[in-house]
Amino acid sequence: MTTSVEGAKAGPATQPEPPQPTAWAMIRNSTALRELSLLPAIFVVMVLGFILSPQFLTVNNLLNNVLVNSAVLGVVVVAESIILISGYFDLSLESIVGFIPMIAAWLSVPSALGGLGIELPAVATIAIGFVIAGLIGLLNGYLVAKLKLNAFMVTLAMLIFLRGITMGVSAGQTLSGLPTPLLWLGRTSILGISVQVWLFVLIFALAWLIMRNHPIGRRLYAMGGNEAAAEAAGIRTTRMTIAVFVTGALIAAFAGFMLTGRIASATSNQGDGLIFTVFAAAVIGGISLNGGKGSMIGAFLGVIILGMVDNILTLSRVPSYWVQATYGFIILAALVVNRFASQREHRRSV
């Protein structure tokens, strides 16, 4: 007599399904939310600005003061952010902002106004300026990528070198009476808004699209995260590094022409000290100084915050030397916040 046992042949054991993340966890960990994490800070700054000066929240002030004054800074921040994400940094961008427009002005204005006296067409001098900027970036990139020199020392030396040439060419003077093409970026408006604001937003949007969606952007993030691994994966890191420095120099030169157009002159100290504010905006926006992390949207919001803080201090008649102290405090606070945020993300991923 046979005895049957029900369920003697049991099926394969099923693995329990991993718990699904909650909707709030998905929102909290989303890239978009991290990129927009500065929005609450911007709201707080706007409220404080309105309390300190009701004029702060007027459309005229926000468009013609905050955004226009932030445009040049923002364009240079784009250049520096791309370089930082790639794993390097370039201190010489601030000198390029002053050196390239000075060369263009020097070649185009008459000797009576401090120029060389050959009075080349302004369009030609602008083109020459961009060629020189490209060569500066090429030299920086070659020294860093091919000769493996320290990026800090290379770009610091280039900063000092270009600043000295700018002072020598101009004899420490301001060149004015510039031809119209050199002033176009400061005198043109579209729909009643300065072209500098449109360029500021457009350049950030293009940089965001490239860094977020284009293969070049993904390669730059990979190179900044781990250059050896990126090279092993087939990324030509040497070529990419040189290209990044050239791109940064060209963008900085464009920012220099924007600044020259706005102030209608080329000054011997143009751009001096700008790099500190550039790093401040990038760090506040979450760009990692170690490379491979950060977003262009975050950098954009960092520029907006600094622009608003500067405008609030100006409207409140705070002495200019306190502005630098404020920027230093903001940088330290941003570094601390980013450090704790990185540690929290690391614990959550373990």
Buried (B, 14 or more C-beta within 10 A) or exposed (E): EEEEEEEEEEEEEEEEEEEEEEEEEEEEEEEEEBBBBBEEBBEEBBEBBBEBBEEBEEEEBBBBBBBBBBBBBBBBBBBBBBBBBBBBBBBBBBBBBBBBBBBBBBBBBEEEBBBBEEBBEBEEBBEBBBEBBBEBBBBBBBBBBEEEBEBEEBBBBBBEBBBEBBBEBBEEBBBBBBBEBBBBBBEEEEEEBBBBBBBBBEBBEEBBEBBBEEEEBBBBBBBBBBBEEBBEEEBEBBEBBBBBBBBBBBBBBBBBBBBBBBBEBBBBEBBBEBBEBBBBBBBBBBBBBEBBBBBBBBBBBBBBBBBBBBBBBBBEEBEEEEBEEBBEEBBEEBEEBBEEEBEEEEEEEE
